Amino acid sequence: MKKILLLFPLVLLLAAMGCKKIDKLLTFNIEDSQNIKVSGGFPLGQIVPLTPLSVPTKSEEKFSNEGTSANLVKKVTLNQLTLTITNPNNENFDFLELIKIYISTDGNDKILLASLDPVPTGVKTITLNPTNAVLDKYIKAKSYTLTTEAKIRKPISSDITLRCDTRFQVTADPL
């Protein structure tokens, strides 16, 4: 009986380690890229919303490519969101003081996806800090909407185009 009691914690430990290894094998990334346009004329020092951006997920195709399906996905989180100025070439993020990007599938379920405060100056690319939000329902949907709020540090003289690169980490069940 004592041997069984001593072996039980060992079996639990091995099972837990096995589950982590299985999760690692069933974890993959979904990457996407969208363009965001920032128009001139925003008020300085106020947090203002930018035009919402609808993003088709094509998740069923992406899940299928990884050998799984939406009903087997158990956890989705954002692990990277990067913004890069693509136009005009001479622009950098000096105009931006803070930025928050939200995700939603309809107007009632908007949550913070990532943010950066303060935004560094003199750079053309920034990486936002992702939240730890579980994003299953957003990535499993046919599309989601990205809504951006920004606080402008200095006047924007012309339209600016940003590329938003996202990387979501997806973990699926084996069966």
Secondary structure, 3 states (H helix, E strand, C coil): CHHHHHHHHHHHHHHHHHHHHHHHHCEEEEEEEEEEEECCCCCCCCEEECCCEEEECCHHHHHHHCCCCHHHEEEEEEEEEEEEEEECCCCCHHHEEEEEEEEECCCCCCEEEEEECCCCCCCCEEECEECCCCCHHHHHCCEEEEEEEEEECCCCCCCEEEEEEEEEEEEECCC
